[in-house]
Amino acid sequence: MGKISMVMFDLSGTTVYDDTGVRDCLYQAAQEYKLNTTPEEILYNMGTNKIHLYQFLIARQMGKKIDIEDFEKIKDPDTYEEARKVFDRYQQIMLEYYRKQCKAIPGATDTFRWCHKHGIKVATDTGFHRLITDALMDGLGWVRDGLVDIAVDVEHVPGEIGRPAPFMLFYAMTMLNIQSVHEVIKIGDTPADMLEGRNAGCRGVVGVLSGPRPVTDWGKYWHTHVIPSVADLPELIEKEFS
């Protein structure tokens, strides 16, 4: 196999600091619309398209059962309108949060620089939509400063098909002319990240312990490595992927 040519980095909990702030914003909107859920359930299912997450919660209250593996396989137009209302409220709460709390995980920017120094493209993907993604990138300056080559969100994919589907990762590969998943590492801190990397067939699917989700949530999904944080990725690449 050749060297690693691209790393797809998750945002919240992996490269962007999150002490359950995203979960709390999602949960607040769900509570305002009287959706039956818990903070723990929200946390477990993070990393997915947020509209589809709310559709899942609404569908369940209607007696339907959907697992995270099937989030992007089952289309349920009956729940979309209500889910969109909850999502719009969530985006208001999330934007206000990121205006006050927007900082990188320690070592993230150094890892981006290391990747570029070693000829590795840096891509990010997320369960956020464009409004939130742009707010993060504006606040952190990663795209503007050339640290991130491409920041992908669910709106880049037709149908807004997010994780665990692999299409955001494939979009980044297409735009950056990376032609083999065997040259790609996916790194994140959610079940959705692990499933995305697995579904894409990435050479490396790396879990980090820096996010608010416990390893018992995402660790049961297929992955190749676990590291403390994104700051440890360069050492891992040199040791395992060179």
GUDOFI-802442 format. One record per residue: x negated, y negated, z of N, C-alpha, C in turn; residue in one letter. Coordinates in steps of 0.001 Angstrom, whole numbers, padded with zeros to 6 digits, always signed. Layout:
BEGIN
XYZXYZXYZA/...
//
This chain:
BEGIN
-000832+001198+000000+000000+000000+000000-000868-001250+000000M/-000338-002320-000633-001060-003577-000649-000914-004331+000650G/-001522-005489+000680-001457-006311+001890-000068-006912+002036K/+000212-007452+003216+001476-008130+003454+001495-009446+002674I/+002561-009683+001941+002692-010896+001124+003732-011868+001649S/+004663-011380+002498+005698-012259+003052+006146-011741+004401M/+006409-012668+005303+007072-012331+006566+008385-013094+006614V/+009467-012364+006913+010768-012989+007116+010998-013126+008615M/+010971-014354+009091+011110-014655+010511+012555-015022+010837F/+013095-014440+011880+014344-014920+012460+014088-016280+013113D/+015146-017044+013325+015007-018338+013995+015252-018208+015502L/+016491-018384+015944+016788-018463+017370+016356-017204+018111S/+015520-017393+019131+015035-016294+019951+013737-015689+019466G/+013379-015980+018212+012156-015425+017638+011128-016514+017369T/+011530-017560+016661+010637-018693+016398+011149-019978+017027T/+012437-020026+017309+013056-021188+017958+013476-020782+019365V/+013083-021561+020341+013369-021241+021736+014870-021136+021986Y/+015281-020077+022681+016690-019893+023019+016800-019200+024360D/+017378-019891+025321+017591-019301+026643+019069-018986+026841D/+019694-018435+025830+021132-018129+025730+021955-019329+025310T/+021336-020406+024861+022086-021580+024424+023010-021284+023258G/+022522-020525+022274+023357-020188+021116+024532-019335+021572V/+024256-018352+022383+025340-017517+022922+026383-018362+023633R/+025919-019293+024458+026845-020096+025244+027722-020982+024356D/+027137-021507+023275+027922-022326+022340+028967-021481+021625C/+028563-020289+021191+029508-019372+020546+030622-018973+021510L/+030254-018704+022727+031234-018253+023723+032195-019378+024099Y/+031679-020603+024211+032552-021721+024544+033657-021895+023508Q/+033291-021840+022234+034303-021975+021186+035296-020815+021237A/+034798-019608+021483+035686-018448+021581+036669-018607+022733A/+036198-019127+023851+037059-019337+025009+038118-020397+024738Q/+037719-021472+024058+038671-022537+023752+039815-022028+022879E/+039515-021010+022054+040549-020437+021190+041091-019114+021746Y/+040778-018867+023031+041348-017738+023762+041079-016382+023098K/+039850-016213+022601+039440-014927+022069+038924-014054+023210L/+039320-012808+023219+038956-011885+024287+037565-011323+024034N/+036584-011895+024723+035210-011424+024579+034440-011768+025846T/+033173-011408+025872+032299-011710+027002+031006-012313+026479T/+030276-013045+027323+028970-013543+026897+028036-012418+026449P/+028131-011263+027114+027259-010134+026763+027578-009612+025364E/+028851-009543+025025+029228-009071+023692+028789-010052+022619E/+028970-011339+022882+028503-012363+021944+027000-012210+021723I/+026267-012029+022805+024809-011912+022723+024405-010706+021878L/+025089-009592+022077+024755-008363+021351+024950-008528+019846Y/+025985-009242+019462+026340-009363+018046+025788-010613+017379N/+024916-011330+018047+024304-012508+017432+023366-012094+016303M/+023063-013080+015458+022237-012805+014293+023054-012563+013049G/+024363-012394+013225+025270-012183+012110+025852-013519+011648T/+026534-013506+010502+027303-014658+010046+028315-015013+011135N/+028284-016255+011605+029110-016620+012756+030604-016612+012448K/+030985-016939+011220+032401-016828+010856+032839-015378+010941I/+031996-014474+010450+032341-013064+010469+032354-012517+011890H/+031526-013070+012751+031564-012677+014160+032919-013015+014769L/+033403-014216+014500+034721-014590+015019+035831-013771+014362Y/+035685-013454+013076+036661-012585+012425+036719-011224+013116Q/+035553-010713+013487+035483-009432+014198+036259-009503+015510F/+036082-010582+016270+036761-010718+017551+038273-010835+017367L/+038688-011594+016364+040116-011751+016095+040710-010436+015622I/+039998-009737+014738+040483-008454+014223+040648-007451+015352A/+039728-007473+016292+039823-006524+017399+041058-006796+018241R/+041381-008078+018444+042586-008406+019194+043844-007955+018453Q/+043690-007751+017141+044798-007247+016337+044806-005722+016289M/+043861-005097+017027+043841-003650+017102+042907-002966+016133G/+042063-003736+015423+041129-003155+014467+039762-002985+015126K/+039007-001994+014687+037679-001741+015244+036636-001863+014146K/+035630-002711+014370+034536-002904+013419+033225-002872+014201I/+032279-002055+013776+030955-002014+014395+030025-002999+013697D/+028942-003375+014374+028017-004358+013806+027443-003877+012475I/+027254-002567+012335+026719-002041+011070+027632-002333+009882E/+028932-002549+010188+029925-002726+009125+030401-004165+008967D/+029746-005121+009647+030210-006508+009624+030374-007038+008201F/+029442-006696+007325+029464-007250+005973+030049-006279+004942E/+030551-005163+005396+031167-004203+004484+032683-004350+004449K/+033258-004837+005534+034711-004925+005659+035148-006382+005516I/+035935-006667+004504+036459-008008+004294+037893-008058+004821K/+038181-009044+005640+039482-009120+006307+040040-010533+006158D/+040632-010838+004996+041109-012203+004741+042176-012677+005723P/+042856-011740+006385+043909-012136+007321+043360-012902+008523D/+042084-012706+008831+041499-013353+010009+040661-014587+009666T/+040471-014856+008384+039510-015894+008000+039943-017286+008461Y/+041181-017646+008241+041617-019019+008537+041427-019349+010015E/+041845-018435+010892+041679-018676+012323+040204-018678+012710E/+039424-017749+012136+037994-017687+012444+037291-018966+012012A/+037706-019541+010904+037093-020774+010420+037338-021919+011399R/+038503-021962+012013+038789-023006+013010+037853-022875+014209K/+037690-021644+014683+036792-021415+015829+035359-021772+015442V/+034968-021352+014239+033619-021628+013762+033351-023124+013650F/+034295-023888+013127+034105-025333+012996+033898-025981+014360D/+034637-025514+015352+034447-026035+016711+033074-025627+017242R/+032687-024380+016987+031363-023919+017416+030254-024786+016812Y/+030356-025111+015535+029308-025915+014899+029182-027289+015561Q/+030305-027870+015966+030241-029147+016681+029454-029004+017981Q/+029758-027941+018723+029083-027699+020006+027601-027405+019782I/+027297-026605+018756+025922-026192+018476+025066-027374+018041M/+025622-028238+017197+024875-029415+016748+024537-030325+017916L/+025481-030512+018800+025224-031349+019969+024135-030727+020845E/+024144-029417+020968+023127-028727+021747+021746-028918+021135Y/+021629-028743+019820+020321-028831+019174+019807-030273+019090Y/+020680-031235+019222+020202-032622+019302+019413-032848+020587R/+019695-032027+021596+019022-032163+022889+017978-031070+023111K/+018196-029888+022518+017346-028726+022775+016903-028122+021456Q/+015774-028535+020979+015259-027983+019720+013739-027908+019817C/+013221-026734+020138+011779-026591+020266+011355-025200+019814K/+010121-025115+019368+009591-023859+018845+009186-022934+019982A/+009273-021633+019721+008669-020635+020607+007163-020881+020620I/+006516-020870+021775+005065-021058+021811+004345-020091+020873P/+003481-020633+020037+002709-019815+019114+003332-019662+017740G/+004585-020088+017559+005253-019901+016264+004535-020668+015158A/+004269-021954+015379+003634-022752+014323+002217-022262+014040T/+001508-021804+015064+000171-021245+014839+000245-019978+013990D/+001278-019176+014219+001454-017959+013429+001771-018300+011977T/+002607-019309+011758+002888-019748+010386+001590-020170+009689F/+000774-020948+010393-000496-021407+009798-001412-020224+009505R/-001466-019268+010410-002295-018083+010194-001833-017329+008954W/-000536-017186+008810+000004-016484+007634-000441-017172+006346C/-000298-018477+006291-000685-019197+005082-002193-019073+004814H/-002968-019129+005871-004414-018996+005727-004787-017646+005127K/-003956-016640+005372-004226-015283+004895-003363-014916+003690H/-002811-015917+003020-002092-015684+001776-000726-015047+001935G/-000119-015225+003091+001189-014632+003376+002253-015723+003359I/+003296-015536+002567+004386-016490+002502+005229-016412+003775K/+005728-017570+004196+006534-017671+005416+007968-018016+005034V/+008883-017118+005376+010306-017350+005136+011052-017220+006461A/+012154-017928+006576+013023-017760+007740+014424-017427+007256T/+015133-016644+008069+016556-016443+007813+017301-016418+009131D/+018621-016489+009062+019405-016767+010248+020869-016433+010004T/+021604-016277+011087+023055-016170+010992+023731-017520+010957G/+022949-018593+011089+023511-019940+011014+023922-020286+009589F/+024843-021230+009466+025165-021825+008182+024256-023029+007946H/+024408-023669+006791+023481-024705+006326+023381-025888+007291R/+024494-026321+007843+024493-027501+008698+023553-027320+009886L/+023644-026171+010530+022800-025906+011697+021359-025651+011272I/+021175-024895+010197+019820-024606+009713+019085-025894+009364T/+019760-026794+008652+019134-028066+008283+018801-028896+009512D/+019678-028866+010521+019407-029615+011757+018158-029081+012447A/+018019-027758+012461+016823-027156+013065+015568-027529+012287L/+015621-027393+010972+014446-027683+010163+014086-029162+010197M/+015090-030011+010258+014821-031449+010393+014158-031748+011736D/+014650-031098+012795+014105-031343+014123+012697-030803+014306G/+012427-029658+013708+011117-029018+013874+010125-029417+012790L/+010627-029840+011633+009754-030296+010549+009010-029198+009829G/+009454-027953+009967+008674-026844+009431+008610-026827+007910W/+009743-027069+007251+009738-027101+005783+009027-028361+005298V/+009354-029468+005902+008745-030746+005517+007229-030709+005618R/+006721-030057+006652+005276-030011+006886+004588-028839+006184D/+005342-028074+005420+004750-026973+004667+004457-025727+005481G/+004976-025650+006696+004743-024467+007528+005658-023312+007133L/+006856-023638+006657+007809-022636+006182+008007-022841+004690V/+007821-021788+003917+007951-021877+002462+009395-021929+002013D/+010263-021200+002714+011685-021220+002381+012497-020888+003631I/+013548-021678+003866+014456-021446+004991+015802-021019+004421A/+016122-019756+004632+017325-019166+004040+018419-019072+005103V/+019654-019365+004684+020802-019147+005557+021883-018418+004773D/+022987-018112+005434+024014-017289+004797+024623-017955+003567V/+024550-019279+003490+025143-019964+002350+024320-019816+001071E/+023118-019286+001165+022320-019010-000030+022806-017758-000766H/+023595-016931-000098+024017-015646-000648+025465-015727-001110V/+025776-015281-002325+027184-015259-002764+028067-014522-001762P/+029181-015142-001410+030063-014551-000421+029615-014753+001005G/+028522-015499+001195+027974-015757+002533+027758-014447+003298E/+027222-013454+002580+026976-012149+003197+025678-012217+003998I/+025809-012170+005310+024647-012297+006181+024132-010949+006653G/+023326-010981+007700+022830-009759+008297+023989-008983+008938R/+023922-007657+008924+022777-006792+008664+022503-006481+007195P/+023279-007052+006272+022953-006877+004856+021586-007496+004565A/+020870-007008+003563+019498-007464+003311+019390-008610+002308P/+020519-009226+001932+020494-010120+000771+019776-011438+001016F/+019773-011959+002244+018992-013170+002512+017503-012889+002337M/+017081-011729+002780+015676-011351+002628+015316-011195+001153L/+016200-010559+000388+015945-010400-001045+015933-011757-001761F/+016789-012682-001305+016804-014021-001898+015447-014700-001713Y/+014902-014612-000499+013592-015212-000237+012523-014557-001100A/+012564-013238-001226+011599-012540-002068+011687-013025-003515M/+012905-013201-004002+013092-013662-005381+012515-015053-005580T/+012836-015949-004663+012396-017338-004800+010881-017474-004636M/+010272-016585-003861+008831-016649-003612+008045-015662-004488L/+008744-014978-005376+008129-014017-006309+007360-012926-005573N/+007982-012387-004532+007449-011221-003831+008189-010004-004384I/+007464-009086-004998+008126-008072-005814+008208-006689-005180Q/+007749-006560-003948+007836-005254-003289+008160-005425-001812S/+009189-004708-001338+009510-004747+000092+008415-004090+000918V/+007535-003343+000261+006423-002712+000972+005325-003716+001325H/+005512-004964+000885+004594-006046+001246+005269-007055+002186E/+006402-006647+002781+007211-007569+003582+007375-007044+005002V/+007260-007965+005961+007580-007688+007361+008799-008514+007742I/+009731-007878+008436+010862-008572+009044+010658-008597+010545K/+010829-009769+011169+010631-009889+012611+011813-010626+013229I/+012315-010101+014349+013453-010724+015002+013727-010136+016366G/+014839-010572+016958+015143-010165+018340+016577-009693+018519D/+017252-009295+017433+018634-008858+017542+018830-007531+016814T/+019907-006804+017147+020257-005634+016346+020401-005974+014870P/+020987-007141+014574+021173-007551+013181+019836-007689+012456A/+018797-008177+013140+017468-008292+012535+016902-006919+012198D/+017017-005986+013148+016473-004651+012922+017208-003964+011769M/+018522-004105+011747+019315-003483+010684+019014-004113+009333L/+018821-005429+009304+018469-006101+008052+017154-005571+007503E/+016140-005491+008358+014845-004999+007915+014910-003568+007437G/+015664-002752+008143+015847-001353+007760+016585-001252+006428R/+017670-002032+006284+018460-001975+005056+017676-002479+003850N/+016746-003405+004097+015917-003925+003007+014792-002965+002645A/+014444-002063+003554+013326-001150+003314+011973-001775+003568G/+011923-002757+004462+010661-003463+004724+009592-002517+005274C/+008367-002837+004942+007237-002050+005444+007125-002147+006958R/+007376-003329+007497+007361-003519+008939+008669-004130+009406G/+009237-003579+010475+010414-004152+011129+010027-004333+012589V/+009777-005568+012961+009124-005870+014240+010107-006568+015177V/+010258-006019+016374+011072-006644+017402+010219-007433+018369G/+010761-008583+018815+010063-009402+019806+010869-009441+021104V/+010147-009624+022198+010764-009653+023525+011052-011059+024013L/+010888-012059+023134+011004-013463+023548+012422-013980+023576S/+013354-013281+022960+014728-013755+022888+015536-013393+024127G/+016762-013890+024203+017603-013613+025367+018231-012225+025371P/+018163-011512+024242+018745-010183+024176+017770-009162+024744R/+018223-008281+025629+017328-007254+026181+016942-006238+025114P/+015771-005652+025278+015285-004667+024308+016227-003472+024215V/+016988-003210+025270+017932-002094+025221+019044-002338+024208T/+019305-003588+023862+020315-003896+022843+019813-003556+021445D/+018646-004132+021092+018189-003990+019715+017215-002831+019518W/+016609-002369+020617+015577-001344+020494+016083+000002+020014G/+017385+000248+020144+017913+001534+019683+018079+001579+018173K/+017935+000427+017520+017981+000397+016067+016570+000572+015509Y/+016473+001156+014324+015185+001520+013749+014273+000302+013632W/+013038+000463+014090+012021-000579+013967+010659+000107+013952H/+009646-000635+013559+008311-000040+013490+007430-000459+014656T/+007643-001656+015191+006778-002172+016253+007577-003083+017186H/+007078-003218+018406+007591-004179+019385+006403-004977+019908V/+006538-006308+019911+005486-007176+020437+006116-008194+021390I/+005327-008768+022289+005889-009731+023239+006536-010938+022563P/+005858-011515+021566+006410-012695+020913+005788-012855+019537S/+006316-013830+018805+005818-014118+017458+004339-014495+017481V/+003856-015003+018607+002443-015374+018726+001521-014164+018565A/+002056-012965+018805+001254-011744+018715+001283-011109+017327D/+002016-011717+016382+002128-011115+015058+000802-011066+014297L/-000021-012124+014288-001285-012033+013550-002142-010838+013966P/-002256-010607+015261-003038-009472+015740-002450-008165+015252E/-001107-008063+015284-000455-006853+014808-000717-006605+013330L/-000612-007674+012523-000849-007524+011089-002280-007064+010815I/-003227-007680+011507-004635-007294+011306-004881-005851+011703E/-004200-005396+012750-004438-004055+013281-003677-002981+012516K/-002439-003267+012125-001550-002235+011590-001229-002356+010106E/-001416-003537+009533-000925-003764+008169-002005-004254+007204F/-003250-004179+007605-004309-004672+006721-004736-003592+005736S/
//
